[in-house]
Amino acid sequence: MNLELRLSVEDSPNSAGIVIDAIRCGKLALDRSEGGVLNGPSAYFMKHPARQYTDDEAYRMTEAFINETWGKKPDEMLDYRRRQRQQAVAEG
């Protein structure tokens, strides 16, 4: 499988760090098997998020997203790839 991705915006040199942090939050969500809109990170990193929050609220929500397990038990926090491998083995 090949994946090519291109980001082209007028302020791309200034936004590279923001995009990397947004991708890291996406990876955290993937590892936690979470889906849908990530309201905190979206409001903090994006110009036009799905839901607007103040900068302080968005920052706190993003920090909570990064640092918290959102009430999940440790056994529910299995890595996404590990779950995929287990599913593949179970299917044969």
C-alpha positions as CSV (number, residue, x, y, z in Angstrom):
1,M,0.0,0.0,0.0
2,N,1.3,3.4,-0.9
3,L,0.1,6.6,0.6
4,E,1.0,10.0,-0.7
5,L,0.0,13.2,1.1
6,R,0.6,16.7,0.2
7,L,-0.2,19.8,2.3
8,S,-0.2,23.1,0.5
9,V,-1.2,26.3,2.4
10,E,0.1,29.8,2.2
11,D,1.5,29.7,5.7
12,S,2.9,26.2,5.5
13,P,6.4,26.9,7.0
14,N,4.7,28.4,10.0
15,S,2.1,25.7,10.4
16,A,4.3,22.6,10.2
17,G,4.7,22.2,13.9
18,I,0.9,22.6,14.4
19,V,0.2,19.9,11.8
20,I,2.7,17.5,13.5
21,D,1.0,18.0,16.9
22,A,-2.4,17.5,15.3
23,I,-1.2,14.3,13.7
24,R,0.2,13.1,17.1
25,C,-3.2,13.7,18.7
26,G,-4.8,11.7,15.8
27,K,-2.3,8.8,16.5
28,L,-3.3,8.9,20.2
29,A,-6.9,8.6,19.3
30,L,-6.1,5.7,16.9
31,D,-4.1,3.9,19.6
32,R,-7.0,4.4,22.1
33,S,-9.6,3.2,19.4
34,E,-11.4,6.5,19.6
35,G,-13.1,8.0,16.6
36,G,-15.1,11.0,15.6
37,V,-14.2,14.7,16.1
38,L,-11.5,15.4,18.7
39,N,-13.1,18.7,19.9
40,G,-10.2,19.8,22.1
41,P,-7.3,19.2,19.7
42,S,-9.5,20.4,16.8
43,A,-10.3,23.7,18.5
44,Y,-6.7,24.2,19.6
45,F,-4.9,23.4,16.3
46,M,-7.4,24.3,13.5
47,K,-8.5,27.6,12.1
48,H,-12.1,26.4,11.6
49,P,-12.8,23.6,14.1
50,A,-16.1,21.8,14.3
51,R,-16.9,23.5,17.6
52,Q,-15.3,26.8,18.8
53,Y,-13.8,27.2,22.3
54,T,-11.8,29.9,23.8
55,D,-8.0,29.5,23.5
56,D,-7.7,28.6,27.2
57,E,-10.5,26.0,27.1
58,A,-9.1,24.5,23.9
59,Y,-5.7,24.3,25.4
60,R,-7.0,22.6,28.6
61,M,-9.1,20.2,26.6
62,T,-6.1,19.3,24.4
63,E,-3.8,18.7,27.5
64,A,-6.5,16.6,29.1
65,F,-6.8,14.6,25.8
66,I,-3.1,14.0,25.7
67,N,-2.6,13.2,29.5
68,E,-5.9,11.4,30.4
69,T,-7.2,8.0,29.6
70,W,-10.8,9.4,29.5
71,G,-12.0,7.0,32.1
72,K,-10.9,3.9,30.2
73,K,-9.5,0.9,32.0
74,P,-5.9,0.0,31.1
75,D,-7.0,-3.3,29.4
76,E,-9.2,-1.2,27.1
77,M,-6.2,0.9,26.1
78,L,-4.5,-1.8,23.9
79,D,-2.5,-0.5,21.0
80,Y,-4.5,-0.3,17.8
81,R,-2.0,-2.4,15.8
82,R,-2.0,-5.1,18.5
83,R,-5.8,-5.3,18.2
84,Q,-5.6,-5.6,14.5
85,R,-3.1,-8.4,14.7
86,Q,-5.2,-10.2,17.2
87,Q,-8.2,-9.9,15.0
88,A,-6.3,-11.1,11.9
89,V,-5.1,-14.2,13.8
90,A,-8.6,-14.9,15.0
91,E,-10.0,-14.7,11.5
92,G,-7.4,-17.2,10.3
